[in-house]
């Protein structure tokens, strides 16, 4: 079972900001997309907004039904 889908949307950034995010992402071995999500989570936390993680789907066989 795949992970829950992520929300996709267009994001327009100043090229200098995008370049800085890509440099930081490379240094932290992340994709630019993952780095942007990390930066957003950190900024929200600094403002006192806790954002939880979406639960991953259960893996494996479903429980046997008791018929």
C-alpha positions in Angstrom: 0.0 0.0 0.0 1.4 3.4 -0.9 1.8 6.3 1.4 -1.0 8.9 1.5 -0.7 11.3 -1.5 0.9 14.6 -0.8 -0.8 17.9 -1.8 0.7 19.2 -5.0 0.6 22.9 -5.9 2.7 25.4 -7.9 5.1 27.4 -6.0 6.8 30.5 -7.5 10.1 31.4 -5.9 12.7 34.0 -6.5 15.6 32.2 -8.3 18.0 33.2 -5.6 15.8 31.7 -2.9 15.4 28.5 -5.0 19.2 28.3 -5.4 19.7 28.7 -1.7 17.2 26.0 -0.9 18.9 23.6 -3.4 22.3 24.3 -1.8 20.9 23.6 1.7 19.1 20.5 0.5 22.3 19.2 -1.1 24.2 19.8 2.1 21.6 17.9 4.1 21.1 15.2 1.6 17.5 16.0 0.9 15.5 16.9 -2.2 14.6 20.6 -2.7 10.9 19.6 -2.1 11.8 17.8 1.2 13.9 20.8 2.3 11.1 23.3 1.6 8.7 21.1 3.7 11.3 20.9 6.5 11.8 24.7 6.5 8.1 25.3 6.6 7.6 22.9 9.5 10.5 24.6 11.4 9.0 28.1 10.7 5.5 26.9 11.9 7.0 25.4 15.0 8.8 28.7 15.8 5.4 30.4 15.6 3.9 28.0 18.0 2.0 25.9 15.5 2.6 22.2 15.9 2.0 20.2 12.7 1.7 16.4 13.2 2.7 13.8 10.7 0.1 11.9 8.6 -0.1 8.3 9.8 1.4 5.9 7.4 -0.9 3.2 6.1 -0.8 -0.2 7.8 1.3 -2.8 6.1 0.9 -6.5 5.8 -2.1 -8.8 5.7 -5.5 -7.6 7.0 -6.6 -9.4 10.2 -8.4 -12.6 9.7 -12.2 -12.2 9.9 -13.9 -14.3 12.5 -16.7 -16.0 10.5 
